[in-house]
């Protein structure tokens, strides 16, 4: 079932956010990860160690199917009040201790209990997913202007050694999104297993370069404690060093695997969010302004409530300062067939992903080759495979639009 878009003329005084209390699910959802080991200890049933993964990778896609999409938007006249309502802000703050608790509880469990390798792996993946939720929270808080929001973002991102994310995302990805120059925008024909080798290192090095530029502008050394990457590194080093000191060297590979899987959840999201979409390059050499159609969108209710509306990615990139409760749907957007958790599973099986997403991509761009971000080595083969035709360079198409922006 699908909820229709609200009438734009709805009076702000009459507007009520029907999901106001449902957003608490974003606080509760990460608790599923420590709930598995806790229930295992209470019952002795190993099923509970798989419960987190079963719920998020299969349960939520089913709930998305059952509850359908919510395409309702708040009226623009109500947005200032929504943005000023601290209730939504406090919800994001409440997730921070939940994530730290879930991470530490599961690490303690893994360090103090002997498990068969497959059960051990299940808890490692679930714990990495806690860090994935942390990256999502850091994404939301990292866009805010207040000191406390930014530092809570850094504290959360540092759980998985990803303190550079806000820098790279805000000043790098948002500028270059949906262009061949962005390591965090996937290309048509590129599998997620190839994408990860471009995205993870590319994001870190770009963040470091951007932070050096910022520090140079204010006359600071790149090794200054004002370097936010170093700040995050100190938190991660203290946390991981303390865990290694307490539980011994077996913590080293354990923490490495958990941190990698957490980072891979961000990679998975980046992979699906802009797959194959590209912004046009204008005659002046700059890229056109980022528009909603440069991101894949999803309005599936269950997964959006667990992810602070991350899946309304089209509005987020077009209007990055909007908070999650104010993000909108637009007509005729490139739309994902299911929510992110279902799309992750699809992405992990490249033949399935290409079979589903390549035709959807071609349809979304109207078969216009100039609007597709191809993996260079597969460009000609994909054009022939899908019966596409090369068109005149699009660089001059935007000449009449005027001076474009870089995102």
Secondary structure, DSSP 8 states (H G I E B T S, - for coil): -EE----TT--GGG---TTTTGGGHHHHTTHHHHHHHHHHHHH--THHHHHHHHIIIIIHHHHHHHH-EE-----HHHHHHHHH-HHHHHHHHHHHHHHHHHHHHHHHHHHH----HHHHHHHHHHHHHHHHHHHHHHHHHHT--SHHHHHHHHHHHGGGT-TTHHHHIIIIIHHHTTSTT-TTS--BT--HHHHHHHHHHHHHHHHHHHHHHHHHHTT--TTSTT-HHHHHHHHHHHHHHHHHHHH-THHHHHHHHHHHHHHHHHHHHHHHHSTTB---B-TTS-B----GGGS-B--BHHHHHHTTTTT-HHHHHHSTTS-GGG----TT--B-SS-HHHHHHHHTSHHHHHHHHHHHHHHHTTT-GGGB-B-GGGHHHHHHHTT----S-GGGTTGGG-S----
